[in-house]
Amino acid sequence: MRLIVMISGSGSNLQAILDAVQAGELAAEVALVVSNRASAYGLERAHKAGVPTLYFPLKPYKDRGADRTEYDADLAAKLSPYQPDLIVLAGWMHVLSPVFLDQFPRQVINLHPALPGMFPGTEGIHESYEAYQRGEVEHGGCMVHYVIPEIDAGEVIQQAVVPIHPGDTVDDFETRMHQTEHKIIVAAIRTVIDK
């Protein structure tokens, strides 16, 4: 299975995928790593693994007043030649519109640091932690889901509870979250491969 992994930051989940492929735990190859940020350390991880990369920023589109869908259409056109079987959003910090998603029907999955129906958007870790502090939730969690136009609302492939312990700082919880994410992103890809 040909994977494209899309990142915006350090790429620790990308590294989990690369390690699983290298170890033979995933019957897949990472064909391309895409980042919307030039400074994303995940690009360095890809280079070290010998994986091609694409830096594709949104800012030039914004600067010239282009519609967001133009960016998504151009991004889809850049990815299509790689013939991905699956596109994995592993810390990609842009919402993708139907202009992009329609080019890859049921081929885009996303890792989100909250459980289904809870804390959509980019602040799932902090919102979960704060809700725990207020006594509104007993734990956090994360999931991998198919991407649809509604944010973090697609069909769930894998999910896991991530405990929050009394006395945890948000950093403690975030560390535990990332450890769990590294496992479920690989498990979710394996689930899709086995379908």
C-alpha positions in Angstrom: 0.0 0.0 0.0 1.3 3.4 -1.0 1.1 6.0 1.8 1.4 9.8 1.7 1.9 11.2 5.2 1.0 14.9 5.7 2.5 16.8 8.6 2.9 20.3 10.0 5.3 19.7 12.9 7.9 17.4 14.6 6.7 14.3 12.8 6.8 11.9 15.7 3.7 10.1 14.4 5.4 10.0 11.0 8.4 8.4 12.7 6.1 5.7 14.2 4.8 4.9 10.7 8.3 4.8 9.2 9.6 2.6 12.0 6.6 0.2 11.6 7.2 0.0 7.8 10.9 -0.6 8.4 10.2 -3.3 10.9 7.8 -5.1 8.5 4.8 -4.4 10.8 3.0 -2.5 8.0 2.7 -3.9 4.4 3.2 -0.4 3.1 5.6 2.2 1.8 5.7 5.9 2.5 5.8 7.3 -1.0 5.8 11.0 0.0 5.8 13.2 3.1 4.1 16.6 2.7 4.4 19.6 5.0 2.8 23.0 4.9 5.7 24.3 7.1 9.3 24.5 6.0 10.5 24.3 9.6 8.7 21.0 10.3 11.2 18.5 11.7 9.2 15.7 10.1 10.8 16.8 6.8 14.2 15.9 8.3 12.8 12.6 9.5 11.6 11.8 5.9 15.0 12.8 4.4 16.8 10.5 6.9 14.5 7.6 5.8 15.1 8.4 2.1 11.5 9.4 1.5 10.6 12.2 -1.0 9.2 15.3 0.5 7.0 18.2 -0.6 6.8 21.6 1.1 3.5 23.2 0.1 2.6 26.3 2.0 -0.7 28.0 2.2 0.7 31.5 2.7 1.4 32.4 -0.9 -2.3 31.6 -1.7 -3.5 33.8 1.2 -1.1 36.6 0.2 -2.6 36.8 -3.2 -6.2 36.5 -1.9 -6.8 33.1 -3.5 -9.7 31.0 -2.4 -8.8 28.2 0.0 -10.2 25.7 -2.5 -7.5 26.7 -5.1 -4.8 25.6 -2.6 -6.6 22.3 -2.0 -7.1 21.7 -5.8 -3.4 22.4 -6.4 -2.3 20.2 -3.5 -4.5 17.3 -4.8 -2.9 17.7 -8.2 0.6 17.5 -6.6 -0.3 14.3 -4.8 -2.1 12.5 -7.6 1.0 11.4 -9.5 2.2 9.5 -6.4 -1.0 7.3 -6.7 -1.5 7.0 -3.0 -3.7 4.2 -1.6 -4.0 6.1 1.6 -3.3 9.7 2.8 -2.5 9.9 6.5 -2.9 13.3 8.2 -0.5 12.9 11.1 -0.5 16.4 12.7 -1.5 18.2 9.5 -2.9 21.5 10.7 -5.2 22.5 7.8 -8.8 21.5 7.3 -9.1 19.9 3.8 -12.1 20.9 1.7 -14.2 18.6 -0.5 -12.2 19.9 -3.5 -9.3 17.9 -2.1 -11.3 15.0 -0.4 -13.3 14.3 -3.6 -10.0 13.5 -5.4 -9.2 10.8 -2.9 -12.6 9.3 -1.8 -12.3 7.3 1.4 -8.5 7.4 1.2 -7.8 10.2 3.7 -7.5 9.4 7.4 -6.7 11.7 10.3 -5.2 11.3 13.8 -7.1 13.4 16.3 -6.2 13.8 20.1 -9.7 13.3 21.4 -12.4 10.7 21.4 -15.3 10.6 18.9 -17.6 13.6 19.4 -15.3 15.3 21.8 -13.2 18.4 21.4 -13.0 18.7 17.5 -10.3 21.0 16.1 -6.7 21.7 16.9 -6.8 22.0 20.7 -8.0 18.5 21.7 -5.2 17.8 24.2 -5.6 21.1 26.1 -9.4 21.0 26.0 -9.5 17.4 27.3 -7.0 18.3 30.1 -9.0 21.4 31.1 -12.3 19.5 31.0 -10.7 16.9 33.4 -9.6 19.7 35.7 -13.2 20.9 35.8 -14.5 17.4 36.6 -16.3 17.2 33.2 -14.5 14.1 31.9 -12.7 11.2 33.6 -10.0 10.7 30.9 -8.8 11.8 27.5 -8.3 9.8 24.4 -7.4 9.8 20.7 -8.7 8.4 17.5 -8.0 7.8 13.8 -10.9 8.5 11.5 -11.8 8.8 7.9 -11.8 12.5 6.9 -15.0 14.1 5.8 -15.8 17.8 5.4 -17.1 18.0 9.0 -14.1 18.5 11.3 -13.1 15.3 13.2 -16.5 13.7 12.5 -15.7 10.9 10.1 -16.1 7.1 10.7 -13.7 5.9 13.4 -11.1 3.3 12.5 -9.2 3.1 15.9 -9.6 4.8 19.2 -8.0 4.6 22.6 -8.6 6.0 26.0 -5.7 8.1 27.4 -5.7 8.4 31.2 -5.3 11.7 33.0 -4.0 11.1 36.5 -4.5 13.4 39.5 -1.5 15.7 39.7 -0.7 15.4 36.0 0.5 18.6 34.3 -0.8 19.2 30.8 2.7 18.1 29.6 2.4 14.8 31.4 -0.9 14.2 29.7 0.4 15.3 26.3 3.4 12.9 26.6 1.0 10.0 27.3 -1.2 11.1 24.5 1.6 11.1 22.0 2.7 7.6 23.1 -0.8 6.3 22.5 -1.1 8.1 19.2 2.1 6.4 17.9 0.4 3.0 18.5 -3.1 3.8 17.1 -1.9 5.5 13.9 0.0 2.3 13.0 -2.9 0.1 14.1 -5.3 2.2 12.0 -3.2 1.9 8.9 -3.0 -1.8 9.4 -6.7 -2.0 9.7 -7.2 -0.2 6.5 -4.6 -2.4 4.7 -6.4 -5.5 5.9 -9.8 -4.4 4.6 
